[in-house]
Amino acid sequence: MVVMKISPIDAGEYFRGLLLLIGKDRTITEAEKELMKRIGKTLGFEREFCDNAIRDVLENKYIADTPPEFSTNDLAMKFIKDGLAIAFSDNKLHMSEAEWLRSTA
């Protein structure tokens, strides 16, 4: 596994984007939660922050629903790959998740 060094801004956008993705079908599965916690840890976020963000994403009206923007194309590609992994973690790709990933790409 290649670990990319990313800025705090890119890390925040990455995590926010994946949070939005898991909320698109209005259901957050245990598999999605676990993947988000792992990614959050890799990005340097505290476990409590990740837990709260995951728990609150469906009701948080202050989280911007715009696709994330990254400083490099490599990071954007990694985001799409992780997004697909999370979207398929419940063994089905919901139309709202697919459309959001497509608009992000």
N, C-alpha and C positions, 0 to 999 in steps of 0.2 A: 504494500500500500504506500503510495506516494503522498506525503503530507505537504500541503501547500501552506506557506506563510501568508496570511492575509491580514489586512488592516482591520481595526475595530469597526470601522464603518461597513466594510464588506461583510464582516462576520455578522453584524446586526442585520444587514439586508438579507443575508443568506438565511438566518434563523427566522426572520419575519416572513420571508417568502415561503418557506416550508410550513410555517404555522398557518398561513393563509391557505396553502394547498390542502393541508389535512382537514381544514374546516369547510372546504368547498362542498362536500356531500352532506354537511351538517351532522356527521357522525365521526367520532374519533375512536378508532379501535385501539386495543391494547398493543397490537403490533406497531401502529403508528406512534403511539406514546413512547414505546421503548426505542424506536428508531430516532425519534426527536430528542429524547434524553441523551442518547449516545452522540448524536451530532452536536447537540448543545454543549456537551462536555468537551468534545473535540475542538469546538470553537472557543472554549474558554469561559463558558457561562456557568454560574453556580447552579447546582441541582435544584435548589428552591426556586430560583428564577425560572428555570425551565418548567418545573412542575406547575407553577402558577400561570405561566404563559400558556401552556397547553390546556390547563383547566379552564382558563378564561377566554380563550380565543373566539369561541362561538358567540359570546356576549359582549366582547370588547368593541365598542363602537368607535374607539379612538385609534385603532390600528388601521393604517392606511391600506386600502385594498388595491393598491397599484403594484404592478409587477416590479420586482427588485431590479436594480441596475448595478452592475459590477464594474470594477476598474480594469478587468482583463477579460478577454474572450475565454481563456482557459478556465477561469473561475465560473463564468456563465455556463460553459459546457458541463462542468462538474455539478453545478446546481441542477441542471436539467436531468442529468443522470441520477442524482440523488432524489430528485423529485419523482422521476419514474419509479424508482425503487420503493419510495414511500407510497405512491399512488397504487402500486400493485401489491403492497404488503397485505391487503385484505383479499387478495386473489381476484380482484376485479377492478377495472379502470372505469370510474364513473365519468360520464360525459362532462360534468362541470370541472372535474380535475383535468381532464384531457384538454378542454378548451382553455383553461387557465394556463397550463403549461405551454400550450401552443402560442398564446398571446405573449407569454414571457419570453419565449425563444425568439 
